[in-house]
Amino acid sequence: MAVFIEIHPEDPQPRLVRKVVDRLLAGEVIALPTDSGYAIACTLGNKEGLERIRTIRQVGNKHHFTLLCHDFAQLGSLVIINNSFFRLIKALTPGPYTFIMKGTKEVPRMTLNPKKATVGARIPDHNITQAIVAELGEPLLSSTLILPGEDEPMSEGWIINDHLGNALDVVVDGPVGEDGPTTVIDLSEGEAMIERVGAGDISMFDI
């Protein structure tokens, strides 16, 4: 059964944040709140963790995983960004947006879409997520926690613990954003394409 850890949403307790990070570094899979619902995550090079996330989500190897980054500097070493997209991402982050981009050699190949060599990346506007990623010192490999057959991400830690406690190692309890999953913007083909309309303002896009 998963360990249930309640972290303060405004002032995350360093001791509890470190406890979560220690579990991640031990190869475990966690569920954590973000600004757009819960995500499930592990460390970037954790192959077993990646497969466990695929099993929980029931997705194949074409599924785009998302790198949860602490800041733009952390994101910039992992994806290929031109100047116009640099400005776009800076304007929209931190916030509930996922950007699909070509990955650099710093991203494990198993993490990338096998045909496009792309990966999702985002900088969440969420104190708990930010505290965990900052303490870890590198991005988390994640996927929005949407159960098979559902359209919206899970949003309550205790419900996740009840339903998935046997499949997860840690459930971090905390509030999430209120507007559903992230807006997904594909930047991999040289122009910004909205792949999914979700949380976040998209009025600057011509759609």
C-alpha positions as CSV (number, residue, x, y, z in Angstrom):
1,M,0.0,0.0,0.0
2,A,1.2,3.5,-0.8
3,V,2.6,5.8,1.8
4,F,0.3,8.8,2.2
5,I,2.1,12.1,2.8
6,E,0.2,15.3,3.4
7,I,2.2,18.4,2.5
8,H,1.2,22.0,3.2
9,P,0.1,23.7,0.0
10,E,1.5,27.1,0.8
11,D,4.6,26.3,2.8
12,P,5.7,22.7,2.0
13,Q,7.5,21.2,4.9
14,P,11.2,20.5,3.9
15,R,11.3,17.2,6.0
16,L,8.3,15.8,4.1
17,V,9.5,17.0,0.7
18,R,12.8,15.3,1.4
19,K,11.0,12.1,2.3
20,V,9.2,12.1,-1.1
21,V,12.5,12.8,-2.9
22,D,14.2,10.0,-1.0
23,R,11.5,7.6,-2.2
24,L,11.9,8.8,-5.8
25,L,15.7,8.3,-5.7
26,A,15.0,4.8,-4.4
27,G,13.2,4.1,-7.7
28,E,9.6,4.5,-6.5
29,V,6.6,5.9,-8.3
30,I,4.5,8.7,-6.8
31,A,1.3,10.5,-7.4
32,L,1.5,14.3,-6.7
33,P,-0.8,17.3,-7.1
34,T,-0.1,19.9,-9.8
35,D,-1.8,23.0,-11.0
36,S,-3.9,20.9,-13.4
37,G,-4.9,17.7,-11.5
38,Y,-2.7,14.9,-10.2
39,A,0.2,13.4,-12.0
40,I,2.1,10.1,-11.6
41,A,5.9,10.4,-11.7
42,C,9.3,8.9,-11.2
43,T,12.9,9.9,-11.8
44,L,14.0,10.5,-15.4
45,G,16.1,7.4,-15.9
46,N,13.8,5.0,-14.1
47,K,12.8,2.4,-16.7
48,E,10.8,0.2,-14.3
49,G,9.0,3.3,-13.1
50,L,8.2,4.4,-16.7
51,E,6.7,1.0,-17.4
52,R,4.6,1.1,-14.2
53,I,3.2,4.5,-15.2
54,R,2.3,3.1,-18.7
55,T,0.5,0.2,-17.0
56,I,-1.5,2.4,-14.6
57,R,-2.4,4.7,-17.5
58,Q,-2.8,1.8,-20.0
59,V,-0.9,3.7,-22.7
60,G,1.6,2.4,-25.3
61,N,5.0,3.5,-26.3
62,K,3.7,6.4,-28.4
63,H,2.4,8.1,-25.3
64,H,4.0,11.5,-24.6
65,F,5.5,11.6,-21.2
66,T,6.0,15.0,-19.6
67,L,9.1,16.4,-17.9
68,L,8.0,18.4,-14.8
69,C,10.6,21.1,-14.6
70,H,11.5,23.5,-11.8
71,D,12.3,26.4,-14.1
72,F,13.2,27.4,-17.6
73,A,16.9,26.7,-17.2
74,Q,16.2,23.1,-16.3
75,L,13.8,22.7,-19.2
76,G,16.2,24.3,-21.7
77,S,18.9,21.6,-21.5
78,L,16.4,18.8,-22.3
79,V,14.5,20.1,-25.4
80,I,15.2,22.0,-28.6
81,I,13.8,25.5,-28.6
82,N,14.0,28.2,-31.2
83,N,13.9,31.9,-30.3
84,S,10.2,32.4,-31.0
85,F,9.2,29.4,-28.9
86,F,11.6,30.5,-26.2
87,R,9.6,33.7,-25.8
88,L,6.3,31.8,-26.0
89,I,7.2,29.4,-23.2
90,K,8.7,32.2,-21.1
91,A,5.4,34.1,-21.4
92,L,3.2,31.1,-20.5
93,T,5.2,29.6,-17.6
94,P,4.9,28.7,-14.9
95,G,1.4,27.6,-15.7
96,P,-0.9,24.8,-16.9
97,Y,0.7,24.3,-20.3
98,T,2.4,21.2,-21.7
99,F,4.8,21.8,-24.7
100,I,5.7,19.0,-27.1
101,M,9.2,19.4,-28.4
102,K,12.1,17.5,-29.8
103,G,14.2,16.1,-27.0
104,T,18.0,16.5,-26.7
105,K,20.5,13.7,-26.0
106,E,20.1,14.5,-22.3
107,V,16.6,12.8,-22.4
108,P,16.7,9.0,-22.2
109,R,15.6,7.5,-25.5
110,M,13.0,5.3,-23.8
111,T,11.3,8.5,-22.7
112,L,10.9,9.9,-26.2
113,N,8.1,9.3,-28.7
114,P,9.8,6.6,-30.9
115,K,8.8,8.1,-34.2
116,K,9.1,11.8,-33.6
117,A,11.8,11.9,-30.8
118,T,9.6,14.3,-28.9
119,V,8.7,14.7,-25.3
120,G,6.3,16.9,-23.3
121,A,7.7,19.5,-20.9
122,R,6.1,21.9,-18.5
123,I,6.8,24.2,-15.6
124,P,3.9,23.9,-13.2
125,D,2.6,26.8,-11.0
126,H,2.2,24.7,-7.9
127,N,4.1,25.0,-4.6
128,I,4.2,21.3,-3.7
129,T,5.3,20.2,-7.2
130,Q,7.9,23.0,-7.3
131,A,9.3,22.1,-3.9
132,I,9.7,18.4,-4.8
133,V,11.4,19.1,-8.2
134,A,13.7,21.7,-6.7
135,E,14.8,19.3,-3.9
136,L,15.3,16.5,-6.5
137,G,17.5,18.8,-8.6
138,E,16.3,17.5,-11.9
139,P,12.9,17.1,-13.8
140,L,10.5,14.4,-12.9
141,L,9.2,12.1,-15.6
142,S,5.4,12.3,-15.4
143,S,2.0,11.6,-16.9
144,T,-1.3,13.2,-16.0
145,L,-3.2,10.8,-13.8
146,I,-6.2,10.2,-16.0
147,L,-7.7,6.7,-15.5
148,P,-8.6,4.6,-18.6
149,G,-12.0,5.6,-19.9
150,E,-11.9,9.0,-18.2
151,D,-11.3,12.5,-19.6
152,E,-10.4,14.4,-16.5
153,P,-7.4,14.0,-14.2
154,M,-7.9,12.7,-10.7
155,S,-7.9,15.5,-8.1
156,E,-8.2,14.0,-4.6
157,G,-5.3,12.3,-2.9
158,W,-7.4,10.1,-0.7
159,I,-9.4,8.8,-3.7
160,I,-6.1,8.0,-5.5
161,N,-4.9,6.2,-2.4
162,D,-8.1,4.1,-2.3
163,H,-8.1,3.2,-6.0
164,L,-4.4,3.0,-6.8
165,G,-2.7,2.5,-3.5
166,N,-1.5,-1.0,-4.4
167,A,0.0,0.3,-7.7
168,L,1.8,3.3,-6.3
169,D,4.5,3.7,-3.7
170,V,3.7,7.3,-2.5
171,V,0.6,9.5,-2.7
172,V,1.3,13.1,-1.9
173,D,-1.8,14.8,-0.6
174,G,-2.5,18.4,-1.6
175,P,-4.9,20.7,-3.5
176,V,-4.8,20.9,-7.3
177,G,-5.7,23.5,-9.9
178,E,-9.4,23.8,-10.7
179,D,-9.5,23.9,-14.5
180,G,-8.8,20.4,-15.6
181,P,-5.8,19.0,-17.6
182,T,-3.1,21.2,-19.2
183,T,-3.4,22.8,-22.5
184,V,-1.0,20.8,-24.8
185,I,0.9,22.9,-27.4
186,D,2.9,21.0,-30.1
187,L,6.1,22.9,-31.0
188,S,7.9,20.1,-32.7
189,E,7.0,20.9,-36.3
190,G,8.1,24.5,-36.4
191,E,4.8,26.2,-35.5
192,A,2.7,26.2,-32.4
193,M,-0.3,23.8,-32.7
194,I,-2.9,23.3,-30.0
195,E,-3.2,19.6,-29.5
196,R,-5.6,19.8,-26.5
197,V,-7.5,22.7,-25.1
198,G,-7.4,22.6,-21.3
199,A,-6.5,24.9,-18.4
200,G,-4.7,28.1,-19.4
201,D,-5.5,31.0,-21.6
202,I,-5.2,30.3,-25.4
203,S,-6.5,33.7,-26.6
204,M,-3.0,34.5,-28.1
205,F,-3.3,31.5,-30.5
206,D,-5.0,31.6,-33.9
207,I,-7.3,28.6,-33.7
